[in-house]
Amino acid sequence: MQDKDDFSLPVIAVIGVIGAVLAFAIIVTLQAWFHAGEEQEIRLEAVVAAQEELGQIVAAQQNQLHGYRVVDREKNVVAIPIDRAMDLIAREWASGTTRPVATRP
């Protein structure tokens, strides 16, 4: 009969191997989880940066469409808001004082 102080070497070895396998599995799972989260964060940052850039581009385009600005000071060329330009052209065409001309893009 064995005393309680005696340890069974095969049982200890099996418990050690199972513990090592579990520790390895936990470490690999945590690393995979971390890397997946890191990649998701990188993609999210890229999307946010793209959205901010897109917002700036749209704002600049809106300013060009709806604002007054000097295009060429030497030639006295200015830009007016698109709504105002369409109104002026519609009035000129309605009054017959102008006719459509080809413009460069």
C-alpha positions as CSV (number, residue, x, y, z in Angstrom):
1,M,0.0,0.0,0.0
2,Q,1.3,3.5,-0.9
3,D,1.4,6.3,1.6
4,K,-0.2,9.6,0.8
5,D,3.2,11.2,0.5
6,D,4.1,8.9,-2.4
7,F,3.5,10.5,-5.8
8,S,2.8,8.5,-9.0
9,L,5.2,9.6,-11.7
10,P,3.0,8.6,-14.6
11,V,0.1,10.6,-13.2
12,I,2.3,13.6,-12.7
13,A,3.7,13.3,-16.2
14,V,0.2,13.1,-17.7
15,I,-0.9,16.1,-15.7
16,G,2.2,18.0,-16.8
17,V,1.7,17.2,-20.5
18,I,-2.0,18.1,-20.4
19,G,-1.1,21.4,-18.6
20,A,1.6,22.2,-21.1
21,V,-0.7,21.5,-24.0
22,L,-3.5,23.6,-22.5
23,A,-1.1,26.5,-21.8
24,F,0.2,26.3,-25.4
25,A,-3.3,26.3,-26.7
26,I,-4.3,29.2,-24.6
27,I,-1.3,31.2,-25.7
28,V,-1.8,30.5,-29.4
29,T,-5.5,31.4,-29.1
30,L,-4.8,34.7,-27.3
31,Q,-2.1,35.6,-29.9
32,A,-4.6,34.9,-32.7
33,W,-7.3,37.0,-31.0
34,F,-4.8,39.8,-30.4
35,H,-3.6,39.9,-34.0
36,A,-7.2,39.7,-35.3
37,G,-8.1,42.7,-33.1
38,E,-5.0,44.6,-34.2
39,E,-5.8,44.0,-37.9
40,Q,-9.4,45.2,-37.3
41,E,-8.1,48.3,-35.6
42,I,-5.7,49.0,-38.5
43,R,-8.6,48.6,-41.0
44,L,-10.8,50.9,-38.9
45,E,-8.1,53.6,-38.8
46,A,-7.8,53.4,-42.6
47,V,-11.5,53.7,-43.0
48,V,-11.7,56.7,-40.6
49,A,-8.8,58.4,-42.4
50,A,-10.4,57.8,-45.8
51,Q,-13.8,59.2,-44.5
52,E,-12.1,62.3,-43.1
53,E,-10.2,62.9,-46.4
54,L,-13.4,62.3,-48.3
55,G,-15.2,64.8,-46.1
56,Q,-12.5,67.4,-46.8
57,I,-12.8,66.8,-50.5
58,V,-16.5,67.1,-50.5
59,A,-16.3,70.3,-48.4
60,A,-13.8,71.8,-50.9
61,Q,-16.1,70.9,-53.8
62,Q,-19.1,72.4,-52.1
63,N,-17.1,75.6,-51.5
64,Q,-16.2,75.7,-55.1
65,L,-19.8,75.1,-56.2
66,H,-21.5,77.5,-53.8
67,G,-19.0,80.2,-53.1
68,Y,-17.5,83.2,-54.8
69,R,-13.8,83.1,-55.7
70,V,-11.3,84.7,-58.0
71,V,-10.2,82.3,-60.7
72,D,-7.7,84.5,-62.6
73,R,-7.0,88.0,-61.3
74,E,-5.1,89.1,-64.4
75,K,-7.9,88.2,-66.7
76,N,-10.6,89.4,-64.3
77,V,-12.2,85.9,-64.1
78,V,-14.3,85.1,-61.1
79,A,-16.4,82.1,-60.1
80,I,-19.9,82.6,-58.8
81,P,-22.2,80.1,-57.0
82,I,-23.7,77.5,-59.3
83,D,-27.2,78.4,-58.3
84,R,-26.6,82.0,-59.2
85,A,-24.9,81.1,-62.5
86,M,-27.8,78.8,-63.5
87,D,-30.3,81.6,-62.7
88,L,-28.4,84.2,-64.7
89,I,-28.1,81.8,-67.7
90,A,-31.8,80.9,-67.6
91,R,-32.7,84.6,-67.5
92,E,-30.4,85.4,-70.5
93,W,-31.8,82.5,-72.5
94,A,-35.4,83.4,-71.6
95,S,-34.8,87.0,-72.7
96,G,-33.1,85.9,-75.9
97,T,-30.0,88.1,-75.2
98,T,-27.7,85.1,-75.4
99,R,-27.4,81.8,-77.1
100,P,-25.7,78.6,-76.1
101,V,-22.0,78.3,-76.9
102,A,-19.6,75.5,-76.6
103,T,-17.4,75.7,-73.5
104,R,-14.2,73.9,-72.6
105,P,-14.4,71.5,-69.8
